[in-house]
Amino acid sequence: MFSASRSSLNVLRSKVGQSTYISTARMISGQRLKYSIATKAATTLCIKAVRQPRANFSINHIHRFHASALANAKVPFLLADIGEGITECEVIQWFVKAGDKVEEFDRLCEVQSDKASVEITSRFTGTIASLKYKVGDMAKVGSPLVEIETNDGAAVEEPIAAPDATSTSTPPTTAPEDGLRGHSNVIQDMNAVAAMMDSPPGKVEAPKVEATKAEAPTAEHILTFATPAVRRVAKENSIDISLIKGTGKSGRVMKEDVLAYLANGQQSAAAPKTSSASIATVSPVKAHRPVGEDEIAPLSKIQKAMFKQMTKSLSIPHVGFADEIILDNAIAFRRALNDYVAKSPEKYNFEKISYMPIIIKALSIALEEYPIMNACVIDGEDPSTAKLKYRASHNIGIAMDTPGGLIVPNIKNVQNLSVLEIASELTRLQELGKKNAIPLADLKDGTVSLSNVGSIGGTYLHPIIVTSEVAIAAIGNMQRLPRFKMIEEDGKMVERVVAQQIVNVSWSADHRVIDGATIARLNALWKTMIENPVLMGAMLR
């Protein structure tokens, strides 16, 4: 027998024209079960039910409705645990202010911990009611960052037992495990109410419970456990996340579950047992290529050597220096050399020379003036025993990107070679490097190194010193840039903006034995030799 208390009828009558909401007592991930009925119709319904002497129907649960006029709900948005044992973060900027409209996944703020900065995104759609912190404040993990006014109203639902012991309804054999297990009963009661509203007076029949079970969504459809990041992946691929069976703790949907769903196009294990008449069939999502599996590979021989050498280099304090060199005169010098080579191609193993032989020879001339840049530190573990070894040979290493990896062969005794002889040696090493066939003798006894990263791209680099050297320079790509220059016009020197070919160089040196002033002086001489190649002839013996 259907029963309703007088107090419930009074509440329903007082709310004519408003909507009454039935809400689950438990809300997870911002989702709610929400139903609305017209209060006036419900009042008429309840009056009919009370006047029925013996209505031949039964319902498992009768609900008392506390109708409260909640227009919007303010939801506190908590600062979640971002890992690494961090308990508080500094708010460094806000992307929203009070009154702004936000949607799910919109950026709210950026917070800075002692390890990284993180952008916090919204898990709700609504309006920002208030900000709990100012820029520069320290926000505690687990405390509210903002309050978001959502579009969901909430009323209290209080299930009570059926009052008539002679009722023909069969009580549930087991109590629900938690508040989520009783959602289908709420919907069954609402279906009963709707059926009574549609029936003529005196002929009220309760719908069969079996007929409504197919229409009642299960708890797995109503509530899905997933992080905002996982929801974003599902949303971007137009996937209903409730269709995915979670493999995480307490059934949480993980990113791997979404990717697996994409790969398979379906997930039969997650499909609920419902009739085809009540829930529309979801067409399979077009499969996307999933992320490839991780692979563990051993280091190559070159990588092992680089790993060992660079690990040692971490003990060296580096000092850096950068400058730019104008190549206009070097371009003309190179052109003259190539014209000479073209007249006697049989004498050389190359057709044209690059700028590198000119740069290498100019560096060797500068090293004659500053030999400490060509030295090495020996017995450097202890300052009391450390010494500098000044080396007579200029064995200038050239970093090469070969099929096997990075190697640095060197051109021996550059101080005794001409530009054309340097070009011949450089060509030999390049051809061997393409075949991964550079002999060990060409890799040993380097004294200073150059990295021609500009041949690949880039302007500046922070090169790393090896322990057997005290300096290394990197050469960027050549660029045509505007620069001020004094030029002669009508017998007078005037300053004009002209286009010049510029290359940038970046130095790193062992700061234990070399200071910035030494690098600057050597670089100035090196720059002078490159910008005025004719001077190199004056330096030759």
Protein Blocks (a to p, Z undefined) as FASTA:
>chain_A
ZZddfklmmmmmmmgoiacddddfbdgehiacdddddfklmmmmmmmmmmpmbacbddfb
acdddddddfbdcdddddddebjhiabdcdfbdfbdehiacdehiafbdcddfkbccddd
dfbdcddfbdfbdehiacdehiafbdcddfbdcddddddddfblkbcbdcdfbdcfblml
mmmmmmmmmmmmmmmmmpcehiaccddfklmmmmpccfklmpccddfklmmmmmmnopaf
klpccfbehhiacfklmmmmmmnopafklpccddfklpccdddddddddddddddddddf
klmmmmmmmmmmmmpccddddddddfklmmmmmmmmmmmmmmmmmlpccfbdcfklmmmm
mmmmmmmmmmmlmgccehklbmklgccdddfbdcdddddddfkbccddddehkllpcfkl
mmmmmmmmmmmmmnopacfklmgoiabdcddfklngcjbdcddddfkbcbdcdddddddd
dddddddeehiacddddddddddddddddfklpcfklmmmmmmmmmmmmmmmmlmmmmpZ
Z
